[in-house]
């Protein structure tokens, strides 16, 4: 790139960032610094705790890796706010606009905008809706991963063979090649993926895992660089889109997934998707698929109980991979599917399978919602209730509806057949909705499954859905404003009509009557209108 072309690119990026900030009410960037490089995100996932032990909190790191290999630490909260959808930018070239020194009281560099720098010719900064559209980059085609089996110089154990790791990439039921084809509706495949090793690292474990503030901390960059260097003479990294590293000892109590850069293949800055797996992770496909999901840029999902544990939504392997999972005699716990918004994030849900109901749409309609796992469906598989009347329906809060069925090699142990609802704010974490009060600690309860005859209203009362019928391929749901104009006019159930100790009112036909006494429903009609139903954004 010549100097003039580079300058034009930076000016275009600055203009785009300014436009987005201006529309967000932040005003234009004044005397900002713009840095370009690869956006590198890393998620740390703790091992499943022993009975009676508390689970460690997840970890998350964000860096901008410049072309010279240097890294700028990014504040995760600022980065999420500045990017619109930070996760679709993972492992891509971006431009980050920092506030000029002295414009804020903080000594840390304040992030004002993050925009993709790999699609500059397509920028059209007319309105904020363009931010998400321009950021989207479908993940498709062949995504070749290689497994590097690396052992610490002071640990000789080799838990699995090269043949085992090679077989994990197979196309048979219960293998990763088959799994990712099914989850992506055949949008991606792992063709050519292969395993190599064991390679011996040049240093003992203590060189890579040190103690910081009383906690173990794995140096992910050193592990990637040394494991990659040990395999460099054997592996052609030029054709690789992801690296799964298997280590023969514990790291820092976590498995990790995301991206990393290091000198490989004669390049000073080779960047790719990457995972770091201790034995407990690579012995089960569920946590390994979870970390590969992070490699594809997928964040965690969560449930709506409001606690700090993100691993309690068993409808998504990117949250709870252990509960309601199918077991495999060879590969341990199999991964479940990901929720439909996660699929949408990677552009795996075709437009014909999506339907969006925007704020202010007063029509009442029946929609056939097919099971999310069905490939080649002719009906809707992602129903979106938007709280935005804007051109970008994802600008604020959306509720996504999908149908799930307890069947198949990955979904066969789900809690049941039902419509599952997730709340997503600002393209962030997807939280499964639980209509029970208080919400369950794990979202495999009846309150998280919406079945025939049940009605739910969005918290602010703009949309109402009723699960009308079950079909051979999913469900029929009725969607419309909460108060349908019919004759006679059905009663509108309000929160004041339902006490904390009572069962839901039976005056509205859409409200189910169960054999057991159900927990209190938010708002009486399974709508999250009480403070107990509020969800926090991670």
C-alpha positions in Angstrom: 0.0 0.0 0.0 1.5 3.4 -1.0 1.4 6.3 1.3 -1.4 8.2 -0.4 -3.7 5.1 -0.6 -3.0 4.3 3.1 -3.8 7.9 4.1 -7.1 7.7 2.2 -7.9 4.5 3.9 -7.3 6.0 7.3 -9.3 9.1 6.5 -12.2 6.9 5.3 -12.1 4.9 8.5 -12.0 8.0 10.6 -15.0 9.4 8.7 -16.9 6.2 9.2 -16.1 6.2 12.9 -17.1 9.8 13.3 -20.4 9.2 11.6 -21.2 6.3 13.9 -20.2 8.3 17.0 -22.2 11.3 15.8 -25.3 9.3 15.3 -24.8 7.7 18.8 -24.8 11.2 20.3 -21.1 11.1 21.1 -20.1 13.8 18.7 -17.2 13.8 16.3 -13.8 12.4 17.2 -11.5 15.3 18.0 -7.7 14.9 17.5 -8.1 11.1 17.8 -5.4 8.5 17.3 -6.3 5.7 14.9 -4.4 2.4 15.1 -4.9 -0.5 12.7 -4.2 -4.2 13.3 -5.8 -7.6 14.0 -8.5 -7.7 16.7 -7.6 -10.6 19.0 -10.1 -11.9 21.5 -9.5 -14.6 24.1 -12.0 -16.4 26.3 -10.9 -18.4 29.3 -13.2 -21.2 30.4 -12.7 -22.9 33.8 -12.8 -26.6 34.3 -16.1 -28.1 35.5 -15.8 -27.8 39.3 -15.8 -30.8 41.6 -19.0 -31.4 43.7 -19.3 -28.8 46.4 -16.7 -26.5 44.8 -17.4 -23.1 43.3 -16.7 -22.6 39.6 -14.0 -20.1 38.7 -15.1 -17.0 36.9 -14.6 -16.8 33.1 -11.9 -14.6 31.7 -11.9 -12.4 28.7 -9.0 -10.5 27.0 -9.1 -8.1 24.0 -6.0 -6.9 22.1 -5.2 -5.0 19.0 -2.2 -6.7 17.4 -0.3 -4.2 15.2 1.6 -5.3 12.1 4.9 -5.2 13.9 3.6 -7.8 16.4 3.1 -5.4 19.3 -0.2 -5.6 21.2 -2.4 -2.9 22.6 -4.6 -4.0 25.5 -8.2 -3.0 24.9 -10.7 -2.5 27.7 -13.4 -5.1 27.1 -16.3 -2.9 28.2 -15.2 0.0 26.0 -14.5 -2.3 23.1 -18.0 -3.9 23.2 -19.6 -0.4 23.3 -17.4 1.0 20.5 -17.7 -1.8 18.0 -21.5 -2.4 17.8 -20.9 -6.1 17.5 -17.4 -6.7 18.7 -17.5 -10.5 18.1 -18.1 -10.4 14.3 -14.7 -8.5 14.1 -12.7 -11.2 15.9 -9.5 -12.2 14.0 -10.1 -9.5 11.5 -8.3 -6.3 10.5 -9.8 -3.3 12.3 -9.2 0.3 12.9 -9.5 1.5 16.5 -10.0 5.2 17.2 -8.6 6.3 20.6 -9.5 9.6 22.3 -6.7 12.1 22.3 -4.6 12.2 25.5 -6.0 14.5 28.1 -9.6 14.4 26.8 -10.6 12.0 29.7 -9.6 11.8 33.3 -8.5 8.2 32.9 -4.8 7.5 32.2 -5.8 4.5 30.1 -6.4 4.9 26.4 -10.2 5.5 25.8 -11.7 3.7 22.8 -14.1 5.8 20.8 -14.8 3.5 17.9 -13.8 0.1 16.4 -14.6 -0.5 12.7 -13.6 -3.1 10.2 -10.6 -2.2 8.1 -10.8 -5.2 5.7 -13.8 -3.9 3.7 -13.0 -0.2 3.3 -14.4 0.0 -0.3 -17.8 -1.0 1.0 -18.2 1.6 3.7 -21.3 3.7 3.3 -21.6 5.7 6.6 -25.1 7.1 6.0 -26.6 5.9 9.3 -25.8 3.8 12.3 -27.6 0.8 10.7 -24.7 0.5 8.4 -22.3 -0.3 11.2 -23.6 -3.8 11.8 -24.2 -4.5 8.1 -20.7 -3.4 7.1 -19.1 -5.3 10.0 -20.7 -8.6 9.0 -18.4 -11.1 7.4 -19.8 -14.6 6.8 -17.8 -17.6 8.1 -18.2 -20.1 5.4 -16.5 -22.7 3.2 -13.5 -24.8 4.3 -12.1 -23.9 7.7 -9.1 -26.1 8.1 -7.9 -26.7 11.6 -4.8 -28.4 12.7 -4.2 -30.1 16.1 -0.8 -29.5 17.6 0.0 -31.9 20.4 2.6 -30.3 22.6 4.1 -31.5 25.9 5.9 -29.5 28.5 9.6 -30.4 28.8 9.1 -31.6 32.3 6.0 -33.7 31.8 6.2 -36.9 29.8 2.6 -38.1 29.8 0.9 -38.4 26.4 -2.8 -38.8 27.3 -4.1 -39.5 23.7 -2.6 -40.6 20.5 -2.2 -38.8 17.2 -4.8 -41.2 15.7 -7.3 -40.1 18.3 -6.9 -36.4 17.6 -7.1 -37.1 13.9 -10.3 -39.0 14.3 -11.9 -36.1 16.1 -12.0 -34.2 12.8 -14.0 -37.1 11.1 -17.2 -36.8 9.2 -19.0 -39.5 11.2 -21.8 -38.9 13.7 -20.3 -37.5 16.9 -17.1 -36.2 15.2 -16.2 -32.5 14.7 -16.4 -32.5 10.9 -20.0 -33.8 11.1 -20.9 -31.6 14.0 -19.9 -28.3 12.4 -21.5 -29.1 9.1 -24.8 -29.8 10.9 -24.7 -26.7 13.2 -23.8 -24.4 10.2 -26.4 -25.9 7.8 -23.4 -27.1 5.8 -22.1 -23.5 5.5 -18.6 -24.6 6.8 -16.6 -27.8 6.8 -13.4 -29.0 8.3 -12.0 -30.7 5.2 -8.2 -31.2 5.4 -8.1 -30.8 9.2 -5.3 -32.9 10.7 -3.4 -33.7 13.8 0.4 -33.6 14.5 2.6 -34.4 17.5 3.5 -35.0 20.2 6.0 -32.1 20.1 8.2 -31.2 23.1 8.1 -27.6 24.2 11.5 -26.0 24.9 10.6 -25.1 28.5 8.9 -26.7 31.5 5.3 -25.8 32.5 6.5 -23.3 35.1 7.9 -21.2 32.2 4.5 -20.8 30.6 2.2 -20.8 33.7 3.2 -18.3 36.4 1.5 -16.8 39.4 0.1 -13.3 39.2 -1.8 -11.8 42.2 -2.1 -15.2 43.8 -3.6 -16.8 40.7 -2.1 -19.0 38.0 -1.8 -17.3 34.6 -1.0 -19.0 31.4 1.1 -17.0 28.8 -1.0 -17.8 25.8 1.3 -16.0 23.4 4.4 -18.0 24.5 2.4 -21.3 24.4 1.2 -20.5 20.9 4.6 -19.3 19.7 6.6 -22.3 21.1 4.0 -24.9 20.2 3.8 -23.5 16.7 7.5 -23.3 16.3 8.0 -26.9 17.4 5.6 -27.9 14.6 6.6 -25.4 12.0 8.9 -27.8 10.1 6.1 -30.4 9.9 3.0 -28.3 9.4 2.1 -25.9 6.5 0.4 -23.1 8.3 -0.3 -21.2 5.2 -3.4 -23.3 4.5 -4.6 -23.2 8.1 -7.6 -21.3 9.4 -7.4 -22.5 13.0 -5.0 -24.2 15.5 -6.2 -26.5 18.3 -3.3 -26.9 20.8 -3.4 -29.9 23.1 -1.2 -29.7 26.2 -0.3 -32.7 28.4 -0.6 -30.8 31.6 -3.0 -28.3 33.2 -2.7 -24.7 32.2 -4.1 -22.2 34.7 -7.3 -24.0 35.4 -8.8 -22.9 32.1 -9.2 -23.9 28.5 -8.9 -21.0 26.1 -10.3 -20.1 22.7 -10.1 -17.1 20.4 -7.2 -16.0 18.3 -3.4 -15.4 18.5 -0.5 -14.1 16.5 3.1 -15.2 16.5 6.1 -15.6 14.1 5.4 -18.6 11.9 6.1 -19.7 8.3 8.8 -17.0 8.0 6.3 -14.3 8.8 6.8 -12.0 11.8 3.1 -11.9 12.5 1.1 -15.0 11.6 -2.5 -14.6 13.0 -5.2 -17.3 13.2 -8.0 -18.8 15.2 -6.6 -20.7 18.2 -7.5 -22.8 21.2 -5.5 -23.9 24.2 -6.7 -27.2 25.7 -5.6 -29.1 28.8 -6.4 -32.8 29.1 -9.9 -32.3 30.6 -10.9 -30.2 27.6 -9.6 -32.4 24.7 -10.9 -35.6 26.2 -14.5 -34.3 25.6 -15.8 -32.9 22.3 -18.2 -30.4 24.1 -15.5 -28.2 25.6 -13.3 -28.5 22.5 -16.2 -27.4 20.3 -16.9 -24.6 22.8 -13.3 -23.3 22.4 -13.5 -23.7 18.6 -16.7 -21.6 18.8 -14.7 -18.8 20.4 -12.2 -19.3 17.6 -15.0 -18.5 15.2 -15.7 -15.4 17.2 -18.7 -16.6 19.2 -19.1 -15.2 22.8 -20.8 -16.9 25.7 -24.5 -17.2 26.1 -26.2 -17.1 29.5 -29.5 -17.6 31.3 -31.7 -15.0 33.0 -31.0 -15.8 36.7 -28.9 -12.7 37.1 -25.9 -14.4 38.7 -22.3 -14.2 37.6 -22.2 -17.8 36.2 -22.4 -17.7 32.4 -22.4 -21.5 32.1 -26.0 -22.2 33.0 -27.9 -22.1 29.6 -28.0 -25.7 28.4 -29.6 -24.7 25.0 -26.2 -23.5 23.7 -22.8 -25.2 23.8 -21.3 -21.7 24.1 -22.8 -21.6 27.6 -23.5 -25.0 29.3 -21.8 -27.8 27.5 -22.2 -30.4 30.3 -25.9 -30.6 31.2 -28.5 -32.1 28.9 -25.7 -33.4 26.7 -25.3 -36.7 24.8 -22.5 -39.0 25.9 -20.1 -40.7 23.5 -18.0 -43.8 24.5 -15.1 -42.5 22.4 -15.3 -38.7 22.5 -16.8 -38.1 25.9 -19.5 -35.4 26.2 -20.8 -34.4 22.7 -21.5 -30.7 22.0 -25.0 -29.4 21.6 -26.0 -26.9 19.0 -25.6 -23.1 19.4 -28.6 -20.8 19.7 -30.0 -19.3 16.5 -28.6 -15.8 17.2 -25.1 -17.3 17.4 -25.8 -18.9 14.0 -27.1 -15.6 12.7 -23.9 -13.9 14.0 -21.8 -16.1 11.6 -24.3 -15.6 8.7 -25.5 -19.2 8.8 -29.2 -18.5 8.8 -30.4 -17.7 5.3 -32.6 -14.6 4.9 -35.6 -16.7 3.9 -35.5 -18.5 7.3 -35.6 -15.2 9.2 -38.6 -13.0 10.1 -38.4 -9.8 12.0 -41.3 -8.1 13.7 -40.3 -4.5 14.4 -41.6 -2.2 17.1 -45.0 -0.7 16.1 -46.1 -3.6 13.9 -49.7 -4.1 14.9 -50.5 -7.0 12.7 -51.4 -10.4 14.3 -50.2 -13.4 12.4 -49.5 -17.1 12.7 -45.9 -18.1 11.9 -44.6 -21.7 11.3 -41.4 -21.9 13.3 -39.4 -24.9 12.3 -36.9 -26.7 14.5 -33.6 -24.9 14.4 -31.6 -28.1 13.7 -33.4 -28.9 10.4 -31.3 -28.2 7.3 -33.2 -27.1 4.2 -36.2 -25.9 6.1 -38.8 -24.0 4.1 -40.2 -22.1 7.1 -38.9 -19.6 9.5 -36.3 -20.8 11.9 -35.3 -17.4 13.5 -38.1 -15.2 14.6 -37.0 -11.8 15.9 -39.1 -9.4 18.0 -37.4 -6.1 17.8 -37.8 -3.2 20.2 -36.5 -0.8 17.5 -38.5 0.9 14.8 -35.3 1.9 13.0 -33.8 0.5 9.8 -31.5 -1.6 11.9 -33.8 -3.9 14.0 -30.8 -5.0 16.1 -30.0 -1.5 17.2 -31.4 -1.9 20.7 -33.0 -5.0 22.2 -34.3 -8.0 20.3 -35.9 -11.3 21.5 -35.1 -14.3 19.3 -37.4 -17.3 19.1 -36.4 -20.7 17.9 -37.8 -24.2 18.1 -35.7 -27.0 19.6 -36.4 -30.7 19.6 -35.0 -33.5 21.8 -33.6 -35.7 19.1 -30.5 -36.5 17.1 -26.8 -37.2 18.0 -26.2 -33.8 19.6 -29.7 -32.6 20.8 -31.0 -35.9 22.0 -30.7 -35.1 25.7 -32.2 -31.6 25.7 -34.8 -30.8 28.4 -37.7 -31.1 26.0 -39.4 -29.9 22.8 -40.2 -26.3 23.0 -39.9 -22.7 21.8 -36.8 -21.1 23.3 -36.6 -17.3 23.7 -33.4 -15.3 24.1 -32.9 -11.7 24.9 -30.0 -9.9 23.0 -29.1 -6.3 23.7 -26.8 -4.3 21.3 -25.7 -7.6 19.6 -24.1 -8.8 22.9 -24.8 -11.8 25.1 -27.9 -13.9 24.4 -29.8 -14.6 27.6 -32.4 -17.4 27.6 -35.8 -16.1 29.0 -37.2 -17.9 32.1 -40.8 -17.1 33.0 -40.5 -18.6 36.5 -40.0 -16.2 39.4 -37.4 -16.5 40.6 -35.7 -17.8 37.5 -34.0 -21.2 37.8 -30.3 -21.5 38.3 -30.1 -23.6 35.1 -32.3 -23.0 32.1 -33.5 -26.5 31.6 -36.7 -25.9 33.6 -40.3 -25.6 32.4 -40.1 -21.8 32.7 -37.5 -21.7 30.0 -39.5 -23.9 27.6 -42.6 -22.3 26.0 -45.0 -25.0 24.9 -48.4 -25.2 23.2 -51.0 -23.0 24.9 -48.5 -20.7 26.6 -48.4 -17.0 26.1 -45.5 -14.6 26.7 -45.3 -10.8 26.6 -42.2 -8.8 26.1 -41.3 -6.8 29.3 -42.3 -3.4 27.9 -45.5 -4.9 26.4 -44.9 -4.3 22.7 -45.1 -7.9 21.5 -47.0 -11.0 22.6 -46.5 -14.5 21.4 -48.6 -17.6 21.9 -47.5 -21.1 21.1 -50.5 -22.2 19.1 -49.7 -25.7 17.9 -47.1 -28.3 17.5 -46.3 -29.6 14.0 -44.2 -32.4 12.5 -41.4 -29.9 11.9 -41.8 -27.4 14.8 -44.4 -25.1 16.2 -47.0 -22.5 15.0 -46.7 -19.3 17.0 -49.1 -16.4 17.0 -47.4 -13.0 17.2 -49.0 -9.6 17.6 -49.6 -6.8 19.9 -50.6 -7.9 23.5 -54.2 -6.8 23.1 -55.7 -8.4 20.0 -58.8 -6.7 18.6 -61.3 -9.6 18.4 -64.9 -10.2 19.5 -65.4 -10.6 22.3 -62.4 -8.7 23.5 -60.2 -11.0 25.5 -59.1 -9.8 29.0 -55.7 -8.2 29.3 -53.9 -9.6 32.3 -51.8 -7.1 34.1 -49.1 -7.7 36.8 -51.4 -6.4 39.6 -53.9 -9.2 39.0 -51.4 -11.8 39.9 -50.0 -12.2 43.5 -46.7 -13.8 44.3 -48.5 -16.8 46.0 -51.1 -17.4 43.4 -51.1 -19.6 40.3 -51.5 -17.8 37.0 -55.0 -16.5 36.3 -57.2 -18.9 34.2 -59.3 -16.1 32.7 -57.1 -16.0 29.6 -57.3 -19.1 27.4 -53.6 -18.7 26.2 -52.3 -19.2 29.8 -51.5 -22.9 30.4 -52.8 -24.9 33.3 -50.3 -27.5 34.5 -50.8 -30.5 36.6 -48.3 -29.2 39.2 -48.5 -25.9 40.9 -46.2 -23.6 38.8 -43.9 -20.9 40.1 -45.1 -17.3 39.8 -45.1 -16.0 36.2 -43.8 -12.6 35.6 -46.8 -10.4 34.7 -49.2 -13.4 34.9 -48.7 -14.2 31.2 -45.1 -15.3 31.2 -43.8 -11.8 30.5 -40.7 -10.4 32.3 -42.3 -7.3 33.9 -41.3 -7.7 37.5 -37.8 -6.7 38.9 -37.0 -10.4 39.5 -37.2 -11.0 35.8 -34.8 -8.2 34.8 -31.6 -9.4 33.2 -28.2 -7.7 33.4 -26.0 -7.4 30.4 -22.5 -8.9 30.7 
